[in-house]
Every structure is written in C-alpha cells, then in structure tokens.
Amino acid sequence: MSAGSPTFDDLAADAAHIGDLDPPLGPDAIRACLTGAQLPAQQADAAAVAAILARRAAWYADDFVILIRSLWFKARLTTPLGQPLHTITDPFTLEIHRAIDHRAGRFPHDLPPLPAYIERAHDESLRQHVAQAVKGISTMAVLIGPSSTGKTRACWEAIQELPDTWRLWHPIVPGRAEAALTGLSGIGPHTVIWLNDTHHYLDTPGTGLGERVAAVLRALLREPSQAPVLVLGTIWPEHWAQLTQEPGPQHSVEDPHAQARYLLAGTGITVPTSFTADDLKRLRTQAVRDPRLQHAARHADDGRITQYLAGAPALLERYRAAPPAARSLIEAAMDARAVGHPLALPHALLEAAAESYLTDAEWDTLDEDWFEQALAYCAAPLRGARGPITRIRPRRGAPSHPQPHYRLADFLDEHGRANRHLINAPTGFWDALVEHAPRSDLTDLAQAAGERGLLTAALRLFTAAHEAGQPEALRAAGTLLHSTRHTDDAIAMYQRANEAGDTASLGLAVTLLYDSGRAAEARAWLTRRAREGDTSAPSWLAQIQPVPGRNP
C-alpha cells in the first residue's frame, strides 16, 4: 500500500507527534482501530490513524481525515444487523424446540431450559465450520435431518464457541425470504446468519425470490469486505433433495433451483434420526445429572431421544388444544391405561368409552364420522415422534387382533397417571371396560380399580370376569370387600364364589361367619353345601360343631 508496511509500534511513534491526542495512541489502540471487528469508540482515534497513514502515503492528510471522520459518523448512526451474540441468552427465540420441563412432568423446578447436550458425530463437522469462521473465512453449513433430530440445537451449541464480538442475525420479518433479500447486502463481518428451516428462504414457489436470496448468499460468501460470516441452516431431507436435485429433461430450459443448488453444494451435514450405541452411552453418563435425559432414555423408541424430548411438550399441547372428540378419546385412553389396561387398546373400547366423556352439547354437534376424525387428529406425528394415539400394526407372522388396536403415547400415559383422577371417570368408561376389555384382563383391571379405592367399578369388573369364565374373580371380589370392612358383603361374595365352583372360597366364607359370631349360620350353610355335594363342607362342619359345655 502507499503507506508501506509499518509496524504498530512505528505508527504509535508517529502518533506521539500529534499534539492534540490525549492520551497518545499506543500500539494496541492502533491495532484495534485497524483490525478490530468493532467501530473505534472515539472518532478522534480513527481520525488520528487516518492522518498517520495519509502522511506516510504522502497524501493530503486533511481531506483524508475529513473523509474518515464522515465515514465514522455515518457508521455510528447505522445500527448493525443482528444482535451481539453474547446478549442472546434465550435459545427458544431461535426456534429450538422446547423439551420436557417441570410443568410437563415430574421433574425438579431448578433445571436449565435445555437438557444437557450430548455431542454426536455431526457436531464435529459443524465445529470445523465454526473454526473456519473464527479464522476469518466465510462459510456455510446446513444440517439435514427429519423433524426434531437436534439440528437447531446443534447450531445453538456450535455458536457458543464464537467470540463475543460476533453478532447473530435471524431474518424473519416481513417474511423469511423477503427479510433475507432486503438485509443481506448490509451484513457486516463477524455475523452469524441464522437460516433455520432453510427451505423457507430458498424455495418460494411461484416467485423468483428464493433464487435471488441464494444468489445474494453466494455473493456474500465470496465478498472479502464482509468476511467472515457464518451461515447456519437446517432443513428436512425432502426439501434438501428438492433444492439440490439436478433438473431432468422436462426442465431443459428452466432450472428452478440453480442458484440454490450451487449455494448448497458442499454445505450439507447429515444429522442421524437415532442415537447410536456410543451416543446412548454418553447420554447415560449425562443423564445422572439431568432427569429429563433419564426419562427419554427409558421411553424413547429406537434411540429417538431428541424426538421424544421435543415431542413430549407438543403432545401435551395437542391434547390440551384438541377438539372435543379427540380430547375425549385421549382421556379415555389415559384412564384405561391408568386403571391397568394393557398397552394395546381395542377400537371398540375406545369408541364406547370416549363417547361418555362428551357433554350433551358436544355430542349433538359431532359429525357421523366423529370417531374417525378423532383418530386422525391423534395419529398425526409430532416433531418426529408418535402422535397422542397411534394404531399398532402387527408385523407379518405375528398374532393379529380381530379389530384395530391403538397405543397411547408414553408421555401422555405417564401424564394421565400423575394428573387424572379415576374417581371422576364417567360411568360409560366403566361400562366400556366391562363390555370391551380383553376377558383375560378383567380380573387384573378389577384389582387395579380396587387398589385405587374404586370399589363399585372393581366389583363390576370382577363380576364380568366371573361371567367370562374366571372362577377366582368372585373370590378376589370377596377379598376386596373384606379389606374395605364390608364384612357382610364379603361373606355373601365368598358364598357366591363357592356355589359357583370355587372351592377355596368355602373356608373363607366360613371363617368370616365364625369370626363374626355367626357360627350357627355357618353350620347351616355348610350343611346345605354338603347336601349339594361339596366335598369340603363336611370337614369344615366338623371343625365348627359346638363342643358340649361351651358356647357355640
């Protein structure tokens, strides 16, 4: 350059001869003026450095200083795009999905907003882009993966490695593509350009806006005066394929995504759908300090940890915002699981039970296919995870059911157990269990209802189990009645069980009669049972015959 190649010490020596500088500019202050990412704090400092360089270049210093003062003033009045990176402390403003928190589960209230981060293979690839930007080279990385695989969270973790002098710009107003196109020309060095859901910026059907954004981004990444910038994006695989696919013969003239294809070439980083075995090992180590990770590790399907963490709050949101028919379906499924019904919930049970959760006004306004609509609402996936209620599809060769069966999402299952009160379940719910629950499970369901203090419901289920051919069901009902101090009812239930063929109930009935001071009644009943052919009755009758000289 015209001023030669002076060192910062040389320039500081020149500055010492400028009399109106107080204090004089030292080497560090000059270095900051010439190489720093920020505008010099004092206009006088910028002007002094300009004067020093102008004199060394044998330029007319006064004019050059006036120019630099004017440029400094204009820069001072111009608000840079984006925010200082160190001021962005809320990750959710950058569209990271919320994970399970204390309001959605039984977790401590002092947990940080985001679960502990588990690094995976794609994080190292992303870190290399960040390191390149720190070295002063503009670069772009786009994370490719289905919904809720951790793409945006990975970007958030990556930018934590950038110096505080960096800014972040997230163009969204008035629309993503419009905001990007308007602002990209004004991007300054050391800026992260945050393009979450990148296809919204590059794929704008019916307009050329997306291609213009791609072209400006390509130019920006090659412009030295704006370097370094770090462009971070996320995208679903299907959108990536659409933007990067070479045009076929039908597009012999038109190439709708040429600029986007060139822009994205070499930027893609694939984010796996599931955690690998090694990832899960690291997760278990971190889970010791974060119960949300423990919960996800126990319940997530096939290593889909991030989908479960992000999907759980969305499940609650979909449940709470559900239209009446879908809400009633979810609550019927919750209550069925809370009372102990197996994982597979029959179609007939859900339909019959859900109806009873609707008010008369809600019921009267439903369409004829209300239940199919409710199932469709509940089946739609959320952020890569199961919807609230999904159909269980038997695999080839596995036993099949005569009717469709459905599964309640694990998180809603737990939420229902923790927050719903079965004592308030409508009568129609119990009617549906009696009518449609698997016959082999009725005794277990009755026991579960009894353990929850739902005596009437338990007795109905025990009776249904007995009618379905489970001889021990009435005996279990008698035991429940006895444990709740309904002694007379327990005796009657034991007698009924014995007369229905359950031999073990005979001794239970006799013992309760005898202990209740009703020995004569016990002998009369045993005598009748002996006449009716019960082979155990005579031995019991002999044991409780009155002894001469003692009270019976």
Wavefront OBJ file of the C-alpha trace (Angstrom):
o trace
v 0.000 0.000 0.000
v 1.096 3.634 -0.373
v 1.908 3.939 3.338
v 4.296 0.985 3.178
v 4.253 -1.743 5.825
v 4.869 -0.031 9.152
v 4.518 -1.950 12.397
v 2.041 -0.890 15.046
v 4.973 0.398 17.064
v 6.031 2.548 14.111
v 2.548 4.011 13.843
v 2.467 4.642 17.599
v 5.726 6.566 17.297
v 4.124 8.713 14.581
v 1.098 9.287 16.808
v 3.305 10.668 19.565
v 3.983 13.673 17.341
v 0.277 14.556 17.058
v -0.152 17.043 19.819
v -3.940 17.004 20.315
v -4.160 13.302 21.214
v -4.742 12.857 24.932
v -3.701 10.239 25.789
v -1.487 9.396 22.814
v -2.418 6.327 20.766
v -0.370 3.265 21.674
v 0.268 0.164 19.529
v -2.705 -1.733 20.987
v -5.156 1.099 20.325
v -3.929 1.399 16.734
v -4.204 -2.356 16.257
v -7.828 -2.232 17.486
v -8.646 0.597 15.056
v -7.212 -1.234 12.063
v -8.084 -4.886 12.748
v -10.928 -4.905 15.296
v -14.435 -6.028 14.405
v -15.985 -3.051 16.187
v -16.103 0.620 15.221
v -13.425 2.587 17.137
v -15.003 4.034 20.259
v -13.617 7.542 19.630
v -13.864 9.425 16.334
v -10.577 11.141 17.177
v -8.770 7.784 17.291
v -9.979 6.866 13.805
v -9.031 10.317 12.508
v -5.562 10.128 14.057
v -4.800 6.771 12.482
v -6.057 8.130 9.150
v -3.761 11.137 9.440
v -0.734 8.946 10.266
v -1.342 6.657 7.294
v -2.028 9.577 4.944
v 1.247 11.280 5.856
v 3.178 8.054 5.343
v 1.499 7.684 1.936
v 2.249 11.323 1.092
v -1.439 12.051 0.681
v -3.168 15.274 1.588
v -3.949 14.374 5.211
v -6.650 16.969 5.944
v -9.005 15.722 3.205
v -8.454 12.091 4.155
v -9.153 12.818 7.827
v -12.385 14.624 6.912
v -13.453 11.576 4.880
v -12.679 9.176 7.730
v -14.494 11.386 10.258
v -17.550 11.423 7.982
v -17.461 7.666 7.488
v -17.065 7.111 11.245
v -20.078 9.331 11.919
v -22.225 7.517 9.352
v -21.188 4.134 10.746
v -22.021 5.361 14.238
v -25.535 6.240 13.130
v -26.043 2.913 11.393
v -27.382 0.085 13.576
v -25.644 -3.159 12.563
v -27.882 -6.051 11.543
v -28.427 -8.629 14.229
v -27.713 -8.735 17.928
v -24.449 -9.115 19.782
v -24.073 -12.840 20.277
v -23.405 -12.560 23.987
v -26.814 -10.898 24.511
v -28.761 -13.838 23.073
v -29.460 -15.996 26.101
v -32.877 -17.443 25.228
v -32.454 -20.372 22.810
v -36.173 -20.559 22.110
v -36.096 -17.235 20.259
v -34.036 -19.075 17.639
v -36.764 -21.706 17.213
v -35.222 -24.514 19.222
v -37.981 -26.872 20.321
v -38.827 -26.825 23.986
v -38.088 -30.092 25.766
v -39.785 -31.756 28.711
v -39.812 -29.428 31.712
v -41.141 -29.418 35.251
v -44.555 -28.229 34.065
v -44.917 -31.218 31.742
v -43.593 -33.918 34.022
v -42.419 -34.742 37.486
v -39.029 -33.031 37.355
v -37.273 -30.558 39.656
v -38.099 -26.895 39.142
v -34.477 -25.743 39.000
v -33.492 -27.478 35.770
v -31.974 -25.317 32.999
v -34.226 -24.586 30.000
v -32.441 -27.087 27.753
v -31.451 -30.646 28.663
v -27.757 -31.476 28.887
v -26.283 -31.698 25.398
v -24.960 -34.986 24.030
v -22.400 -34.455 21.284
v -22.643 -36.698 18.218
v -20.689 -37.179 15.010
v -22.271 -34.247 13.181
v -21.173 -31.842 15.921
v -17.533 -32.298 14.966
v -18.313 -31.469 11.320
v -20.176 -28.355 12.413
v -17.336 -27.360 14.732
v -14.958 -27.304 11.748
v -17.144 -24.694 10.037
v -17.132 -22.564 13.182
v -13.345 -22.819 13.419
v -13.071 -21.713 9.793
v -15.213 -18.661 10.525
v -13.119 -17.791 13.572
v -10.050 -17.814 11.299
v -11.702 -15.146 9.150
v -13.099 -17.302 6.321
v -16.793 -17.080 5.412
v -18.541 -20.435 5.346
v -21.967 -22.075 5.313
v -23.267 -25.267 6.944
v -26.740 -26.764 6.579
v -27.825 -29.553 8.904
v -30.020 -32.127 7.169
v -32.427 -34.325 9.106
v -36.099 -35.039 9.812
v -38.067 -33.050 12.359
v -36.698 -32.809 15.893
v -33.470 -34.683 15.309
v -31.475 -31.940 17.061
v -30.442 -29.798 14.088
v -31.207 -26.369 15.536
v -29.902 -27.335 18.970
v -26.607 -28.399 17.370
v -26.311 -24.972 15.738
v -27.004 -23.291 19.066
v -24.265 -25.285 20.755
v -21.845 -24.534 17.906
v -22.174 -20.741 18.129
v -21.299 -20.827 21.812
v -17.700 -21.274 20.610
v -17.657 -17.905 18.808
v -16.072 -14.809 20.383
v -18.329 -12.212 21.988
v -17.508 -9.758 19.191
v -19.764 -11.742 16.830
v -23.367 -10.859 16.068
v -26.316 -13.022 15.041
v -28.990 -12.103 12.508
v -32.203 -14.109 12.168
v -34.248 -12.673 9.253
v -37.970 -13.317 9.706
v -39.923 -10.045 9.116
v -41.986 -9.432 6.996
v -41.334 -12.909 5.615
v -38.219 -15.029 5.771
v -37.148 -14.755 2.158
v -38.115 -11.083 1.912
v -36.208 -10.226 5.093
v -33.108 -12.071 3.908
v -33.082 -10.447 0.498
v -33.533 -6.982 1.975
v -30.878 -7.281 4.636
v -28.082 -9.457 3.290
v -26.314 -6.617 1.492
v -25.926 -4.813 4.819
v -24.382 -7.714 6.716
v -21.134 -6.845 8.421
v -18.186 -9.064 9.227
v -18.337 -11.445 12.200
v -22.038 -12.164 11.763
v -23.905 -15.463 12.081
v -26.781 -15.617 9.586
v -29.366 -17.930 11.155
v -31.474 -19.647 8.462
v -33.489 -22.177 10.434
v -35.804 -24.098 8.071
v -33.629 -23.041 5.158
v -36.163 -24.085 2.525
v -38.384 -21.174 3.573
v -35.623 -18.857 2.344
v -34.639 -20.697 -0.847
v -37.814 -22.385 -2.111
v -40.522 -19.836 -2.877
v -42.888 -21.432 -5.410
v -44.340 -19.098 -7.977
v -41.736 -16.398 -7.400
v -38.049 -16.000 -8.063
v -37.445 -14.727 -4.550
v -35.723 -17.850 -3.262
v -33.277 -17.930 -6.158
v -32.439 -14.272 -5.597
v -31.739 -14.987 -1.919
v -29.468 -17.872 -2.932
v -27.599 -15.647 -5.388
v -27.040 -12.914 -2.783
v -25.821 -15.502 -0.272
v -23.349 -16.882 -2.820
v -22.014 -13.386 -3.438
v -21.821 -12.652 0.281
v -19.769 -15.775 0.988
v -17.244 -14.640 -1.658
v -17.049 -10.970 -0.618
v -13.819 -10.256 1.335
v -15.031 -6.942 2.729
v -17.884 -8.687 4.559
v -15.872 -11.681 5.753
v -16.082 -13.557 7.919
v -19.746 -14.546 8.032
v -21.098 -17.894 9.205
v -24.337 -19.029 7.553
v -26.097 -21.765 9.531
v -29.187 -23.541 8.224
v -31.391 -26.549 8.955
v -33.541 -28.474 6.523
v -35.582 -31.658 6.164
v -34.210 -34.298 3.739
v -37.089 -33.955 1.287
v -36.553 -30.195 0.975
v -32.812 -30.690 0.578
v -33.430 -33.165 -2.227
v -35.804 -30.780 -3.973
v -33.337 -27.883 -3.842
v -30.238 -29.844 -4.843
v -31.641 -32.212 -7.476
v -30.302 -31.729 -10.998
v -33.072 -30.738 -13.430
v -34.402 -33.522 -15.628
v -35.312 -33.419 -19.327
v -38.604 -31.735 -18.547
v -36.578 -28.733 -17.319
v -34.413 -28.465 -20.408
v -34.900 -24.709 -20.430
v -35.956 -23.883 -16.868
v -33.770 -24.749 -13.875
v -35.876 -23.624 -10.899
v -33.210 -24.060 -8.204
v -29.888 -23.473 -9.960
v -28.674 -20.780 -7.560
v -29.783 -22.761 -4.514
v -28.088 -25.918 -5.797
v -24.754 -24.129 -6.260
v -25.103 -22.411 -2.895
v -25.792 -25.651 -1.007
v -23.102 -27.727 -2.712
v -20.697 -28.976 -0.053
v -22.589 -27.424 2.862
v -24.714 -30.388 3.964
v -24.162 -32.168 7.289
v -26.460 -35.136 7.939
v -27.992 -35.450 11.400
v -28.983 -39.067 12.207
v -32.545 -39.854 13.203
v -31.475 -42.008 16.161
v -28.706 -42.084 18.720
v -26.049 -44.725 18.108
v -24.958 -47.161 20.803
v -21.998 -44.897 21.617
v -24.280 -41.854 21.744
v -26.537 -43.663 24.206
v -23.557 -44.483 26.425
v -22.684 -40.797 26.608
v -26.329 -39.988 27.257
v -26.463 -42.353 30.229
v -23.439 -40.609 31.701
v -25.074 -37.180 31.348
v -28.449 -38.488 32.499
v -27.139 -38.817 36.043
v -27.365 -35.007 36.236
v -30.500 -34.461 34.135
v -33.659 -36.476 34.878
v -35.165 -35.423 31.539
v -32.495 -37.460 29.776
v -33.178 -40.384 32.092
v -36.851 -40.173 31.192
v -36.144 -40.040 27.461
v -33.663 -42.912 27.650
v -36.336 -45.102 29.258
v -39.193 -44.217 26.953
v -37.855 -43.154 23.537
v -38.402 -45.602 20.680
v -35.352 -46.918 18.817
v -32.908 -44.342 20.165
v -35.019 -41.370 19.001
v -34.022 -39.313 22.034
v -34.333 -35.795 20.633
v -37.719 -36.544 19.080
v -39.020 -37.728 22.431
v -37.639 -34.723 24.295
v -39.166 -32.297 21.794
v -42.358 -34.274 21.219
v -43.485 -34.520 24.836
v -44.443 -30.834 25.255
v -46.042 -30.933 21.807
v -48.111 -33.945 22.886
v -49.454 -32.014 25.845
v -50.167 -29.025 23.626
v -52.043 -31.172 21.133
v -54.034 -32.818 23.917
v -54.941 -29.542 25.587
v -55.883 -27.909 22.284
v -57.760 -30.945 20.976
v -61.338 -30.599 19.738
v -63.898 -32.303 21.986
v -63.983 -35.669 20.196
v -60.184 -36.043 20.135
v -59.874 -34.827 23.718
v -62.429 -37.388 24.888
v -60.568 -40.132 23.015
v -57.245 -39.217 24.650
v -58.788 -39.031 28.120
v -60.498 -42.389 27.686
v -57.162 -43.912 26.670
v -55.389 -42.238 29.613
v -57.916 -43.589 32.092
v -57.847 -47.070 30.572
v -54.069 -47.209 30.942
v -54.216 -45.695 34.446
v -56.568 -48.434 35.604
v -54.189 -51.080 34.300
v -55.397 -51.914 30.792
v -52.621 -53.443 28.636
v -50.764 -51.270 26.141
v -52.943 -52.351 23.185
v -56.310 -50.552 23.414
v -59.150 -52.031 21.298
v -61.015 -49.834 18.833
v -64.401 -50.780 20.299
v -63.295 -49.940 23.833
v -62.007 -46.502 22.879
v -65.061 -45.618 20.825
v -67.508 -46.709 23.521
v -65.567 -45.024 26.327
v -64.810 -41.761 24.503
v -68.487 -41.061 23.945
v -69.094 -40.874 27.684
v -66.559 -38.050 28.119
v -68.548 -35.702 25.853
v -71.203 -33.328 27.102
v -74.661 -33.459 25.536
v -73.957 -30.242 23.639
v -70.665 -31.617 22.287
v -72.241 -34.928 21.338
v -75.104 -33.308 19.450
v -72.764 -31.272 17.224
v -70.467 -34.136 16.152
v -70.285 -35.429 12.587
v -71.260 -39.020 11.879
v -67.596 -39.958 11.433
v -66.526 -38.170 14.615
v -64.502 -41.079 15.906
v -62.529 -41.475 12.676
v -61.796 -37.736 12.760
v -60.606 -38.032 16.369
v -58.325 -40.934 15.479
v -56.845 -38.976 12.564
v -56.169 -35.975 14.808
v -54.438 -38.162 17.373
v -52.421 -40.181 14.866
v -50.590 -37.255 13.238
v -46.901 -37.383 14.299
v -45.349 -34.574 16.303
v -41.756 -33.424 15.738
v -40.685 -36.854 14.593
v -42.383 -38.693 17.479
v -45.643 -40.621 17.754
v -48.886 -38.705 17.902
v -51.072 -38.984 21.020
v -52.723 -42.234 19.882
v -51.407 -44.406 17.066
v -52.503 -47.682 15.550
v -50.494 -50.802 16.368
v -49.682 -52.547 13.100
v -48.924 -56.274 13.597
v -45.855 -57.496 11.751
v -46.047 -60.322 9.281
v -46.331 -63.630 11.116
v -47.256 -62.011 14.444
v -50.651 -62.692 16.051
v -53.285 -60.285 14.762
v -56.345 -58.881 16.505
v -59.861 -59.182 15.100
v -60.172 -55.383 15.364
v -57.672 -52.497 15.243
v -55.760 -51.780 18.442
v -54.123 -48.491 19.413
v -51.341 -47.246 21.650
v -51.309 -44.156 23.849
v -48.055 -42.164 23.678
v -45.865 -42.981 26.672
v -45.605 -39.405 27.877
v -49.371 -38.919 27.881
v -49.677 -42.290 29.608
v -47.493 -41.033 32.451
v -49.153 -37.626 32.445
v -52.556 -39.264 32.829
v -51.427 -41.450 35.721
v -49.977 -38.439 37.518
v -52.724 -35.899 36.869
v -56.056 -37.592 36.222
v -58.381 -38.892 38.935
v -60.172 -42.100 38.033
v -62.802 -41.483 40.673
v -64.168 -38.869 38.251
v -64.254 -41.198 35.263
v -67.771 -41.329 33.779
v -69.966 -44.373 34.215
v -69.736 -45.035 30.500
v -65.991 -45.587 30.856
v -66.545 -48.491 33.223
v -69.339 -49.791 31.015
v -66.898 -49.828 28.103
v -64.281 -51.732 30.116
v -66.823 -54.317 31.208
v -68.022 -54.746 27.641
v -64.865 -54.445 25.577
v -61.719 -55.010 27.657
v -59.970 -58.340 26.956
v -61.703 -61.021 29.007
v -58.386 -62.366 30.263
v -57.521 -58.964 31.738
v -60.748 -58.246 33.598
v -59.551 -59.618 36.942
v -56.349 -57.574 36.783
v -58.339 -54.452 35.842
v -60.681 -55.065 38.762
v -57.756 -55.476 41.142
v -56.256 -52.223 39.865
v -59.548 -50.398 40.339
v -59.838 -51.796 43.861
v -56.312 -50.675 44.746
v -57.353 -47.152 43.744
v -60.366 -47.239 46.035
v -62.870 -47.602 43.172
v -64.943 -50.279 44.865
v -68.054 -50.162 42.700
v -66.071 -50.246 39.477
v -63.896 -53.079 40.764
v -66.934 -55.205 41.719
v -68.439 -54.709 38.265
v -65.210 -55.843 36.640
v -64.855 -58.827 38.973
v -68.392 -59.863 38.123
v -67.690 -59.521 34.405
v -64.532 -61.607 34.835
v -66.524 -64.317 36.596
v -69.086 -64.317 33.805
v -66.207 -64.639 31.324
v -65.144 -67.886 32.980
v -62.612 -66.797 35.601
v -63.717 -68.691 38.747
v -61.291 -66.882 41.069
v -62.809 -63.488 40.227
v -65.629 -63.628 42.801
v -63.189 -64.783 45.475
v -60.991 -61.770 44.683
v -64.096 -59.564 44.943
v -64.801 -61.003 48.380
v -61.249 -60.301 49.500
v -61.594 -56.687 48.326
v -64.862 -56.301 50.238
v -63.291 -57.795 53.351
v -60.281 -55.460 53.134
v -62.637 -52.470 52.943
v -64.586 -53.716 56.002
v -67.685 -54.687 54.084
v -67.835 -57.944 56.017
v -71.414 -58.991 55.237
v -70.919 -58.311 51.552
v -67.603 -60.190 51.617
v -69.309 -63.270 53.184
v -72.046 -63.184 50.570
v -69.453 -62.862 47.763
v -67.370 -65.775 49.104
v -70.521 -67.921 49.342
v -71.491 -66.992 45.814
v -67.983 -67.841 44.601
v -68.066 -71.243 46.320
v -71.503 -72.061 44.970
v -70.172 -71.177 41.515
v -67.435 -73.795 41.873
v -64.530 -72.059 43.643
v -63.648 -74.500 46.413
v -61.152 -72.153 48.090
v -63.910 -69.664 48.877
v -65.743 -72.060 51.186
v -63.187 -71.797 54.005
v -63.003 -68.014 53.611
v -66.777 -67.678 53.972
v -66.910 -69.998 56.976
v -64.021 -68.240 58.732
v -65.631 -64.831 58.334
v -69.017 -66.138 59.546
v -67.454 -67.798 62.569
v -65.271 -64.768 63.448
v -68.352 -62.542 63.163
v -70.220 -64.572 65.797
v -72.438 -66.253 63.244
v -71.389 -69.857 63.854
v -74.929 -71.204 63.639
v -75.368 -69.563 60.253
v -72.052 -71.050 59.145
v -73.152 -74.584 60.179
v -76.472 -74.201 58.401
v -74.757 -73.080 55.204
v -72.166 -75.871 55.398
v -74.901 -78.427 55.955
v -76.645 -77.242 52.813
v -73.407 -77.244 50.843
v -72.670 -80.792 51.994
v -76.111 -81.917 50.806
v -75.405 -80.213 47.477
v -72.249 -82.293 47.068
v -69.429 -80.001 48.190
v -66.824 -82.494 49.415
v -65.022 -79.911 51.575
v -68.107 -78.938 53.558
v -68.246 -81.953 55.941
v -64.699 -81.421 57.255
v -65.365 -77.729 57.859
v -68.677 -78.589 59.509
v -66.909 -80.977 61.887
v -64.453 -78.253 62.888
v -67.118 -75.773 63.948
v -69.595 -78.155 65.644
v -70.360 -76.891 69.145
v -68.415 -78.584 71.978
v -70.663 -79.673 74.912
v -70.316 -77.264 77.806
v -69.050 -74.380 75.598
v -70.864 -71.584 73.905
v -71.423 -72.369 70.193
l 1 2 3 4 5 6 7 8 9 10 11 12 13 14 15 16 17 18 19 20 21 22 23 24 25 26 27 28 29 30 31 32 33 34 35 36 37 38 39 40 41 42 43 44 45 46 47 48 49 50 51 52 53 54 55 56 57 58 59 60 61 62 63 64 65 66 67 68 69 70 71 72 73 74 75 76 77 78 79 80 81 82 83 84 85 86 87 88 89 90 91 92 93 94 95 96 97 98 99 100 101 102 103 104 105 106 107 108 109 110 111 112 113 114 115 116 117 118 119 120 121 122 123 124 125 126 127 128 129 130 131 132 133 134 135 136 137 138 139 140 141 142 143 144 145 146 147 148 149 150 151 152 153 154 155 156 157 158 159 160 161 162 163 164 165 166 167 168 169 170 171 172 173 174 175 176 177 178 179 180 181 182 183 184 185 186 187 188 189 190 191 192 193 194 195 196 197 198 199 200 201 202 203 204 205 206 207 208 209 210 211 212 213 214 215 216 217 218 219 220 221 222 223 224 225 226 227 228 229 230 231 232 233 234 235 236 237 238 239 240 241 242 243 244 245 246 247 248 249 250 251 252 253 254 255 256 257 258 259 260 261 262 263 264 265 266 267 268 269 270 271 272 273 274 275 276 277 278 279 280 281 282 283 284 285 286 287 288 289 290 291 292 293 294 295 296 297 298 299 300 301 302 303 304 305 306 307 308 309 310 311 312 313 314 315 316 317 318 319 320 321 322 323 324 325 326 327 328 329 330 331 332 333 334 335 336 337 338 339 340 341 342 343 344 345 346 347 348 349 350 351 352 353 354 355 356 357 358 359 360 361 362 363 364 365 366 367 368 369 370 371 372 373 374 375 376 377 378 379 380 381 382 383 384 385 386 387 388 389 390 391 392 393 394 395 396 397 398 399 400 401 402 403 404 405 406 407 408 409 410 411 412 413 414 415 416 417 418 419 420 421 422 423 424 425 426 427 428 429 430 431 432 433 434 435 436 437 438 439 440 441 442 443 444 445 446 447 448 449 450 451 452 453 454 455 456 457 458 459 460 461 462 463 464 465 466 467 468 469 470 471 472 473 474 475 476 477 478 479 480 481 482 483 484 485 486 487 488 489 490 491 492 493 494 495 496 497 498 499 500 501 502 503 504 505 506 507 508 509 510 511 512 513 514 515 516 517 518 519 520 521 522 523 524 525 526 527 528 529 530 531 532 533 534 535 536 537 538 539 540 541 542 543 544 545 546 547 548 549 550 551 552
